[in-house]
Amino acid sequence: MDTVWKKCSSCRNPLLFGGDYWACNVSTCNRPRTFLAFCSVSCWDAHLASIRHRDTWAEEKKAPSREFWEKVMAGSEVFPPRPPKEVEEVAPAPKPSSGPKTVIRRKPS
């Protein structure tokens, strides 16, 4: 049992640390709370019967090492890894003028 990272979300076969597994490309299946991992493409295909995805595929991934998983369980790392947020440079907002403001009012006709 020392080598078992997780069980297949479909057939419950063991997935080993550092071994290959299959994941659904849909983000709701890969959230930390639901995180689905499958031992084969046929097990991934079996979950499609209960979850309706529009456009989906299985992605082959590598299970974490035991050391990394211990850090995840301790809360110092996150798994599955999240893609880095792209930093977008934004031009600074124009500063308001300190002069008098002009107000134009429309007279009722």
C-alpha contacts under 8 A as a table, 3 or more apart, distances in Angstrom:
res1	aa1	res2	aa2	distance
1	M	4	V	5.38
3	T	16	L	5.48
3	T	17	F	5.79
3	T	66	R	7.98
4	V	7	K	7.69
4	V	14	P	5.92
4	V	15	L	5.74
4	V	16	L	4.48
4	V	17	F	6.03
5	W	14	P	7.39
5	W	15	L	5.68
5	W	16	L	5.05
5	W	17	F	4.97
5	W	63	A	7.60
5	W	64	P	7.98
5	W	66	R	7.61
6	K	14	P	6.05
6	K	15	L	5.20
6	K	16	L	7.00
7	K	12	R	4.92
7	K	13	N	5.42
7	K	14	P	4.45
7	K	15	L	5.42
7	K	37	A	7.69
7	K	38	F	7.95
8	C	11	C	5.70
8	C	12	R	4.44
8	C	13	N	5.23
8	C	14	P	6.19
8	C	15	L	6.42
8	C	36	L	7.84
8	C	37	A	5.67
8	C	38	F	4.65
8	C	39	C	5.54
8	C	43	C	7.95
9	S	12	R	5.94
9	S	36	L	5.71
9	S	37	A	5.61
9	S	38	F	5.68
9	S	43	C	7.94
10	S	38	F	6.59
10	S	43	C	5.55
10	S	44	W	7.27
10	S	46	A	7.08
10	S	47	H	6.87
11	C	43	C	6.74
13	N	39	C	7.09
14	P	39	C	7.88
15	L	19	G	6.90
15	L	20	D	7.84
15	L	21	Y	7.09
15	L	39	C	6.61
15	L	63	A	7.93
16	L	19	G	5.17
16	L	20	D	7.87
16	L	63	A	7.15
17	F	63	A	5.58
17	F	64	P	5.78
17	F	65	S	5.24
17	F	66	R	5.97
18	G	62	K	6.06
18	G	63	A	4.68
18	G	64	P	5.27
18	G	65	S	5.09
18	G	66	R	7.79
19	G	62	K	5.74
19	G	63	A	5.32
19	G	64	P	7.94
20	D	39	C	7.77
20	D	60	E	6.79
20	D	61	K	5.68
20	D	62	K	4.63
20	D	63	A	5.97
21	Y	37	A	6.41
21	Y	38	F	5.71
21	Y	39	C	5.22
21	Y	40	S	6.93
21	Y	60	E	5.86
21	Y	61	K	5.40
21	Y	62	K	6.17
21	Y	63	A	6.65
22	W	37	A	5.86
22	W	38	F	4.92
22	W	39	C	6.13
22	W	40	S	6.19
22	W	41	V	6.64
22	W	44	W	7.07
22	W	58	A	6.06
22	W	59	E	5.46
22	W	60	E	4.58
22	W	61	K	5.87
23	A	30	N	7.54
23	A	36	L	6.51
23	A	37	A	5.23
23	A	38	F	6.25
23	A	44	W	7.28
23	A	58	A	5.50
23	A	59	E	5.16
23	A	60	E	6.43
23	A	61	K	6.92
24	C	27	S	7.91
24	C	29	C	6.27
24	C	30	N	7.11
24	C	36	L	7.33
24	C	37	A	7.78
24	C	44	W	7.04
24	C	56	T	7.15
24	C	57	W	6.16
24	C	58	A	4.82
24	C	59	E	6.22
25	N	29	C	7.55
25	N	30	N	7.59
25	N	56	T	6.13
25	N	57	W	5.80
25	N	58	A	6.02
25	N	59	E	6.38
26	V	29	C	5.63
26	V	30	N	6.83
26	V	53	H	7.67
26	V	56	T	6.56
27	S	30	N	5.08
27	S	31	R	6.45
28	T	31	R	5.66
28	T	34	T	7.42
29	C	34	T	5.96
29	C	35	F	5.60
29	C	36	L	5.70
30	N	34	T	6.47
30	N	35	F	4.47
30	N	36	L	6.19
30	N	80	P	7.33
31	R	34	T	5.45
31	R	35	F	5.18
31	R	80	P	7.68
32	P	35	F	5.21
32	P	79	F	6.89
32	P	80	P	6.65
35	F	80	P	7.86
37	A	44	W	7.98
38	F	41	V	7.26
38	F	43	C	5.87
38	F	44	W	5.69
39	C	43	C	6.62
39	C	44	W	7.91
40	S	43	C	5.31
40	S	44	W	6.46
41	V	44	W	4.90
41	V	45	D	6.02
41	V	58	A	6.75
42	S	45	D	4.88
42	S	46	A	6.24
43	C	46	A	5.04
43	C	47	H	6.87
44	W	47	H	5.58
44	W	48	L	7.20
44	W	58	A	6.88
45	D	48	L	5.46
45	D	49	A	7.69
46	A	49	A	5.93
47	H	50	S	5.71
47	H	51	I	6.39
48	L	51	I	5.02
48	L	52	R	6.20
48	L	53	H	7.14
49	A	52	R	7.10
53	H	56	T	6.19
64	P	68	F	6.18
64	P	69	W	6.16
65	S	68	F	5.28
65	S	69	W	6.15
66	R	69	W	5.07
66	R	70	E	6.22
67	E	70	E	5.23
67	E	71	K	6.61
68	F	71	K	5.14
68	F	72	V	6.37
68	F	77	E	7.66
69	W	72	V	4.88
69	W	73	M	6.20
70	E	73	M	5.09
70	E	74	A	6.17
71	K	74	A	4.95
71	K	75	G	6.23
71	K	76	S	5.44
71	K	77	E	5.59
72	V	75	G	5.10
72	V	76	S	5.87
72	V	77	E	4.54
72	V	78	V	5.62
72	V	79	F	6.54
73	M	76	S	7.78
73	M	77	E	7.93
74	A	77	E	7.74
75	G	78	V	7.23
78	V	81	P	5.82
78	V	82	R	7.70
79	F	82	R	7.59
